Amino acid sequence: MSILIGSLFFAGCKKDSSNPELPQEAPIKPITDESNMYVTELFEFMPAPGQFINKAPGDLASAKGILGGKGMVSLCAWGGYIVLGFDHTVINKDGEDIIVYGNAMPTFSEPGIIYVMQDENGNSKPDDTWYEVAGSEFGKEGYIRNYSVTYTRPNPATGDIPWKDNQGKTGVVATNTFHKQPYFPEWIEKDEYTLTGSILSSKNIDMTNPSYITSAPFEYGYADNTPDGDKIDISNAIDKDGNKVSLKGIDFIKIQTGIQANMGWLGELSTEVIGVADLNLVK
């Protein structure tokens, strides 16, 4: 059920040969009368384990359901991600350029980290360089780049999902009584798999009242962070060394759950994506 095109993580910055400090110049796919303001192509869907896996909204059909409009897909626990493409180049203008719709509420957000890519080689595939969009938490305590987690298939299949990270920590994605199916993606044949990216602090989660758990939003720059959608500025893109890059536009977007947290009866923190649109075309 997964759509895989190989490793999609940071592969180093390709440079413009005339200026080694700039990303390679990329072709621009123009906007036409037929252009869709929403993403139109799904390249990869690789969720982490979670309570919505192996059914909607954590399955491939749900991932396809946000193409060309709005639906809802869950990326589940930390590291789960989706890779999407526009049918045109989203031009980097002054201010915000993209809006990512989620299901965040005023007191409950599930922030996802956003990465963008130019189609540098012009082959209409997301096989060039990913740039993380630095949100308000970039560089702050609890933020870690090149973070990875390995999830292991449980025995029995409906048990908690064990995980271990590259920082020496371990834990589980806990099951709950509301969702009784296996939480480990059944279409993954291996008994464990590893996800890599950046992780954010869970400092905004308040579980002091178990019956009313809150997760306050971050200031800016993340998916599923604030109600009514999150506007993203391509100018905040950074390279693998954390340096800002100047992009004329982007063709692909990757969204990844940014926090690892079990929130009691609510289950794991999981970024949900309802839609992704080019603000230049939103009316």
N, C-alpha and C positions, 0 to 999 in steps of 0.2 A: 504493500500500500504506500510505501514511501517513494518519492521521486528524487533520485540521487544523481548528481552530476560530479561527484567527487568532493574533495575538501574545498570548503568555501571560506576558510578563515584567512587571516592576514597572511599574504604571501610576499610582502615587501613592496616598496613603492616603485612603480615603473616611472621613469623620468623622461622628460622632454630632452632629446639629445642636444638641443641648442642651449639648454639651461638646466644643469643637473639638479637645481633646487626646486624645480616645478614638476608636477605630475605630467605625464605624457598627454599631449593634445588629443582629444577624443572627437570623433565625428558627431555631429548633431543630427538627430532624427527629428525633422520638423513636425510641428503641429499642423494637422489638416482638418478639413470639415468633418472627417470621420473619426478623429481622435477621441478617445474616451478619457474622461477626467480621472477614472479609477484605474487601478492596476488591472491588467488583462491577461497576464500569464503567470502560472505557477511553475516554478522550477524545482523547488524542493520543500518538503514538509517533513521535519524531524522533531517531533515533540519529545519532551522528557516524560517519564512516568507521571501518572496523575489520575484523579478521580473521573476525568472525562475521556480517558483513553479507551480505545476499542469501541467507541460509540460516539454519537454527536454530543458536543461540538468538537471532539478531539480526534476526528477521523479524516481521511482524505476527502470524502465528499464535502465535509464542512470547510476544509481548506479551499477547495475549488469554488465553494459557494460565495466567496467574497470577490470573485473575479467579475469585473464589469459593473460592480455595484456594491451593495451591502449584504452581509450575512453574519456569521460569527464562527470563528475558529478559536479553540483554546490551545495554547502552547504548553500548558501544564507546568511542571516544576522548573527549577532553574535550568537554563541552558536550552530548553526547547525552542525551536526556531522555525521560521518560514521565510522562503526566498521568493520574491515576486518581481514582475517586470511591467513597465509601462509600454504602451504602443508608440510612444514618442519620448523625446528627451525632456525631462523636467528642467527648465532653465533656472539657474541660480540668480535670482534677483535680490534687490534690497529687502531685508525682512524675511518672513517665513515663506517657505516654498511648497511644503507638503503638509497635509493633514492626515493624521492616523486616528481613526475612530475606534474607541474601545467601549467598555461598559463600566468605566469608573464612576463612582459616586463621590459626593463631597467629602465624606469621611472614610472612603474605602477605595484605594487605588492599588493596582498591581503592575508596577512599572516594568516596561520592557525596554531594553537598549536597542537603538536603531543604528544600522550600518547602511551605507550607500555606496554605489559603484557606478562609474562611467563605463560605457561600452568602448573601451580604448581600442580594441582590435577590430571593432565593427562587425563582429560575427553574430550579434544578437543573443549571446549567451553570457551568463554571469561568471565568466572565467578570468576576469582581470583582477583588480585590487580592491579589496573592501576597505572602506574608511569608516571608523566609528564616528557617530555624531556625539560630540561631547556635551552632555547635559550638565545640569547644575551640580551634580555630585562628582564630576570628574576630578580626580586627584584628592578627594576628601577621605577621611578615615572610613575604612570599611570597603572602599572601592579598590578592586584588584583587577589588573589586566592579565592576560594569558593564564586565566584561571580555568581549571577543568575538573569535571566530576565524572566518575564512572558509576553507572547504575547496573545492578545485578538482578537477574530474574529470581524471584523468590520461590521457595518451596514450602507450602503449597502455592499455586499460581495466584491465589487471591490474598496472599499475605502482604505485609509491609515490604516496600522496595528498599533494600539496603543501598547505600551509596558511600563512596569515599572520594575525597578530593586531593588535589596535588599540594595541599597545605598541611596534610597529615590529619585532617578531620574526617569523621565518619558520622553517619546518621541514617535516617530512613524517611522515605515518603510514606506517611502513615495513611492507612485505609480508614474509611469511616462507614457508618451504618447506612448512609444514604445511597452509596454506590458500591455494589457488591461484586462487580465484574473484575477481572484481573486488571491491575493498573500498569503493568509492564506491556509495552506495545507488542501485540501478538504477531505482527508481521515482521518483526526483527528476529532473524533466525538464531543469531548468537545469544549466549546467555548473559552477556554484558556488553555495554557500549558506552563510549566516552563522548561528552560534549565539552566544547571549549569556547571561551569568550571572556567578557568582563562581568564582574559581579558587583552589585550595589549593596550598601549597608541595609540591614533590616531595622534600623533605629527608629523609623517612623511607625512601626507596628506596636500597638498598645493592647496587651492581652490581660491587663489588670482586672478587667471585668469580663470573665469568660463568656457571658451571655451577650456582650456587646463589644466585639473586637473591632478595632479601627486600624486603618492603615492610611496615614496622612500622605497627601501627594508631595512629590518633590517640587522644587520651584519651576523647573522647565526642562524640556529636552527628551522626554520619554513617552513611549506608547502606553495606552491604558492608564494614564496618570491623572487626568482631570476630566470632568464631565464635558460632553459636547465635542470631544475630540482634542487632540494635541497637535499644535502647529509647530513644525520643525523647520529650522533654518539650516540649509545645506552649508552655509558659510562656517558652521561650527564643526565641520568634518575635520578629523585629525588622522595622521598616518600612524604607522606601527610604533613610532618613537614618541607619539604624543604631540607632534607638531602640527599646527594648522596647515591645511592644504587649500589651494584655490581651484575650485571646480567650476567650470562654466555651466555644467548641468549634470544630471545623473539619469540613468536608465533603469537601474535595479535597486531594490530595497530589501534589506533583511531585518527582521524583528525577532528579538530573543528575550525570553523571560529573564529578568535581571536580578531577582532576589530568591534565595533559598530559604523558605520558611514554612513550617507547619503551623496552621492557625486553628488548632483545636477542631471543633465540630465543623468549621468552615472548610477544612481540608488544606491542601497546599496552596501557597500563593501562586497564581498562574496568570500570565498575561493573556488577555483575550483581544483579538483583532476583529473588528466589525467591517472595516473598510479602509482603504488607503487611496488618497486622491491628490492630484496636482492642484494646488491652490490657484495657479494661474488660470485654471479652467472652471473652478468652482463658482457657481453663480448664486 
